[in-house]
Each structure stands twice: as structure tokens, then as C-alpha cells.
């Protein structure tokens, strides 16, 4: 009786555990997929509108373009991480492990450095508007963006050198040389200071000086149209920086805390850490939404791109219906693909004519 009861309880426990694991895997898959789709499409849209429209090629937008590229690179790691999470091992080999870890590190550094450049640019635009005019050019911003990626690659080199698929667990991770604990400690401090807290200090100083300057300027004179425009851009950059800090600060904080107080392994702690990692990805898919809400030019450009296909389709349909009214012999809505394309061609020619 005891044996059968014990056997039943064990079977019931295993079924419950399997059900929980399956449920957790499904939730993880949904979260990863949602963040990936929103982040990927959103940042593609940002990259397209800045590259496509001349009106979008401002200094600030050059930095936003670079930030979108960094976000896109970070987002592209989700399918690999999601697969690894679902399978509980790394199936992509050693080379992709190194590429993934390097790209992940580079994108994190590039994002932080890009936000720092944006903040310095706002500082120059507000505090030294005339003196900095010769340097605040889109061409200069492009060069600085290239420098950001070069420095980010150098900063991420330890990941390239020491990452790989570990034989024992078949996972993609960092294998530090001995003494491994010292190397791990040094790397966490190095990435936290150089990739987050250091740049955050520079950003904070920039905006403190901007606030002081704006307050003193506001007392002396009213807001001109140009100054209002600069304030709107500054406000957008500030909000982007704040969202970045809110999404990344918990992740870096928990890593620093773990250096001095070893966080015990448990289901709750594992899920907490997973949530913090997901939060960093959420930042990358939130940025395009912020641009759309905070910038009139981005909002207008997004609408132009997203509504183009809809407008063309509607115009083509209207054209066909008008032809039908003029000529009853004109084919009904079930016309062939060739005639669809021909009608679209006529419409586009009319636009440019």
C-alpha cells in the first residue's frame, strides 16, 4: 500500500513538473517571439526612414540610426538564445557561439556609447549652439558612429577570445583562464563601468548642465522657434536615455550584487534573472515606439511608409472601379495579376506625371 501510494505520488509529481516545464517553455517562446517581431520590424522601419528620407538626415537622427542598428543586432540574437533556452543546450556550434557572444557585447557597448554621443550632442546644441555648429554635422556624426563600432569591437574582444561551447554542459558560455573567479570579477566590473555606469555619469553631467543653461536662458528671454525645436529634441533624447537606464540598470545591478553576495540558485531567482534579461530586449523594441511618439518627423515618416501600400491599393481599386463605370466591358474585380500590375503602373505614372 505504501509502495503503490509512493509510486502514485512520484508519478503525479513528475507529471506536474513536466506540465510546469512545458508551460514555462511556452510562455518563454511567446515572450521571445513577441519581442523579436516587434523589435525587428520596428528597428527596420527606423533604419529605412532615416536612410530613405532626406528630411530625416539630421545629426540626432544619425545617432538614432546607429542606435537602431545596435538594437537590431541585439534583437537578432533572440532566435539563438530562444532555441538554446528551449533545448537546454547550444546546437549551433562553436563559431556561431563566438559570433553571437561578440555581437551581443558589441551591440550593448554601441548602444551605450551612442546614447552618450546623443547626450553630448544635446549639450553642445544647447550650451554652445554657435561654437558647435561647425562640428554638429551629419557627416561628422557618421564618422563618430564608425568610431563607436570600432571601440565597441575592441571592448567586446574578451568575449571573442574566451567564449565557446563548453564540453561539460554543451552550452555557449565564457571559459575564463585560471584564476577564473578573478577573471570573471574583472570582466563584470569592466563591462559595468565602461559599458554602463561610466557613460551614465557623462550623460548625467551633460543634462545637469543643460538644465542649468535652459533655466538661466529662460529667465533672460522668451523661447524662440529654434530654441523650442531644440528643447523638443532634447526631451526626446532624455526620455530615450531614461528608458534605457530603467531597462538596463536592474541587470547590471544584479550582476554587481552577485559579486559580493552569491545569489542562491532557485526557481524564483532563475525566473527573476530571466525577467531582467528580457527587460534588456524590451528596451530595443521600445525605442522605435518612443521615436514615433516623441518626434513629429518620425511619426510622419512612419505614416508615409506604413500607409503607402494601403494608399496605392485603394487608389488602384478606385481606378478600376472608375474604368468599370466608364466601360461596362472592363473586367470585374477578378482580373489577372498582370492587369493588377498594369493598373498600379498607370497610377504610379500618374503620380509622377
N, C-alpha and C positions, 0 to 999 in steps of 0.2 A: 504493500500500500504506500509506504513512504517512498519507495523507489519510483513507482509509477507517478506519484504526485510530484516528486522532484523532477522527473523526466518531462512531465507536462509543463511545469513551471519554466524549465530551461527552454523548451520548445517555444513557449509563449513569449519568453524574454527575447529569444533570437528573432522571432517574427516581428516583435515590436521594434527591436533595434534596426532590423533591415528596413522596416517601414519608415522609421525616423531618418535613416541614411538616405533612402530613396527620396523622401520628401525634401530633405535638405539639399540634395543634389539638384532636384527640380527647381527649387527656389533660387539656388545659385545660378543655374543655367538661365533662368528668366531674367535675373538681375544683370548678369554679364551681357546677355543678348540685347536687352533694352539699352543699356549704357553704350554698348558698341554701336548699335544702329544710330541712335540719336547723336552720339559724339562724332561718328564717322561722317554722316551726311551733313551735320551742322558745320563742321570744320571744312569740309569740301566746299560748301556753299560760301563760307567766308573767304577761302583762298580764291575761289572763282571770281567773286565780285570785286575783290581788290585787284586781281590781275586783269580783269576784263574792262572795268570802267575807269576812264581817265580821272573822273572827279574823285575817285576813291584813293588816288595815289598821293596821299598826304604823308607827312613824316610819321605821325602817330599810327596811321594805318599800315605803314611799312613794318612797324614793330608788331602790330596786331597780326599782320600776315605771318610774320615769323613765329609768333606765339601760337597761331593756328596750326602751323606746320609741326611745331613741337607737340602740341596737343594731339594731332593726328598720329604722329609717330608713337606716342604713348598709348593711344587708343588701339592701335594696330597690334599691340601685344596681348590684348584681351583674348582673342581666339586661342592663342598658345597657352596662356595661363588657365583659361577655362577648361581646355582639354586636359591639361595636367591635373587640375583640381578634380575633374570628373573621373579620370583613370587612376589617380593617385600615383602616377609615375610619368616621367618625361619620355614621350615616344618619338621625338623629332631629331635625336642625335646630338652629338657634341658641338658641331659647327653652329647649328641654329640656336643652341643654348647660349653660346658666346655672343652671337649676333643679337639675340633677344635681350640679354642682360646689358650689353653695351648700349643698345638703342634705348632701353628703358632708362639707364643712367643719364645718357646724353640728353634725352628729352626733359628729364627733371631739372638738370642744370640749366638747359637752354631756356626753359620756361621762367625760372627764377631770374636769370640774367636779363631776359627780355623785359620782364616787369621792372627790373631795376633801371634799364635804359629808358623805358617809358616814363618812369618817375623822374629821372634826371632831366629828360626832355621837357617834362612839365615844369620842373624847377627853372630851367633856362628860359622857357617861354614866358613864365610869369614874372620871375625876378629880374632877368636880363633880356627883355624882349628885343631890344635893338642890337645889343652887342652880340647876341647869339644867332641873329638872323642868317648870317653867312654860313654858319655851321649846321643850322637846322634845315637841311635839305633832304629830299627823298634819296638822292644819290648817296649822301653820307650815311643815311640810315641803312641802306642796303649793304654798304661796306661793313658797318658795325654789326649787322646781322650775321655776316660771314665770319667776323671775328668771334661772335658769340658761339657759333657752332664749332669753330676750331678749338676754342678754350674748353667747351663742353666735352669735346672728344678727348682732350688731354686729361680732363678731370675724371673721365669715366674709364681711363686706361686700366686701372686696377681690376675693374670688372672684366675687361677683355682678357687680361693675363691670367687671373685666378679663377674665373668661372668655368664650369664644365659639368658634365653628367657624373654624379657620384656613383661609384660601383656598388656600394653597400645598399643604398636605397633606390638607385636608378632615378634620382631626381636632379633637376637643374639647380645648382647652388654654387656658392663660393667656397673653394677649398683653400684656406689660408695656410701658409707655411708655419712651421713652429717658431716661436710660441704662438699658436693660433689665436688664443684669447687676447693677447696683446695686439695682434694684427686686426682682429675684429673690433676691438675697442677703438683703436686708432682710426679705422675706416669709418665707423659710425660717427665719431666726433668730427672727423674731416668732412664728411658729407653734410652733417647737420650744420656745421659752422659755415663752410664755404658755399653750400647749396641752399641754405635757408636763413639761418639766424644772422649771418654776416650781411647778405643782401637786404634782409628785412630791416636791419639797422640803418643802412644807407637810405632805403625807401622812406623810413620813418622820419629821418632828418630832413629829407627833401620836402616832405609835406608839412613838417613843422615850420620850416622857413617860408613855404608858400602861404600857409595860414597867416603868419605874421605879416607878410608882404601884402596880402589881399586885404587884411583888416586896416592896415595903415593907408593903403591906396583908396579904400572905400570911404575913409574919413575925409580925404583931401578932395575927392572928385566923384561924380556920379559914374555909372557904368556906361562905357561906350559900347557900340555894337561889337567891335573886335574883342573887347575885354569880356563881354558876355559869352561870346563864342569860345574863348579860351577857358572860361570857367566851366562851360558845359563839357568840354573835352577833359578837363582836369577831374571833374566829378565822375565821369565815366571811368577814367583810369583808376581813381581812388576806389571805386566800387569793385572793379575787377581785381585789384590788389587785395581788398578786404575779403572777397570770396575765396581767393587763392589761399590766404592765411587761414581762414576758417576751415578749409578743406585739408590743408597740409599740416597745420600746427599739431593736431592730435596725433598724427602719425609720427612726426619727429619727436614729440614729447614722450610718447610711449617707448620709443627706441632709446632715448636718453635715460628714462626712468629704469629701463631694463638693464642698463649698465651698472647701476648702483644697487638695485634691488631686483633680484631674479624673480620675474613673474612666474608663478607656478603654472604648469601645463594643466589645463582643464577644458572642458567643453565650452564653458562660458567665456573663458579668456580667448580661446581659439576663435569663437564667433565674434567677439569684440574686435580682435585684430583684423579679422576678415572684413568687418564693417568699416574699419579705419582705412583699409586698403581700397575698398570700393569707393569710399568718400573721395580719395585722391583722383579716381577715374571720373567721378561725378563732376569734379571741377573742370575737367577737359571737355565734357559735353555741355556744361553750363555756360561756358564763355560765349559761344555763338548766340545763345539766347539773350545774354546780357548786352551784346553788341546791338541786337535787334531792338531791345527795349530802350537803350540809353543813347543811341546815335540815330538821328533822323536820316542821315545819309545811308547808313547800313540798312535801316528799316526800308527806305525807298528802294535801294538796290535789291534787297531780298524780295520785295514785292514784284519788282520788274522781272527777276529771274523766275520766280515761282508762278507768276501769272502769265508768262509768255506763252507757254504751251496751251494753257486754258484759253487765252485770247485768240490764238491762231486757230484752235479747234472751233471755237464759237464763230469766228469770222468766216471760216471755210463753210461751216454749216449754213450760215446766213447767206453766203454767196450761192450755194447750191439751191437753197430754197427760193431765192430771188430768180435764179435761172429757170427753176421749175415753173414759177408763176408766169415768167415771160414766155416760156416754151413748154407746153404740156408734154412734148416728146422727150424732154430732158430726163435722163434716167432717174429713178427714185433713189431713196436712201441706201439701197443695197448695191450701189455701184462698186466697181472693182477697185483694187488698191492703186492701180495705175492712174485712174481718174481722180482718186483722192489726192495723190501726189501732184497731179496736174493742177487741180483746183488750188492746192496750197501754194504751188509755184506762182500761179496767177495773182493770188492775194499778196504774196511777198513782193512780187514785182511791182504791184500797185503801191505798196508802202514806200518803196524806194524810188518809184517813178515820180 
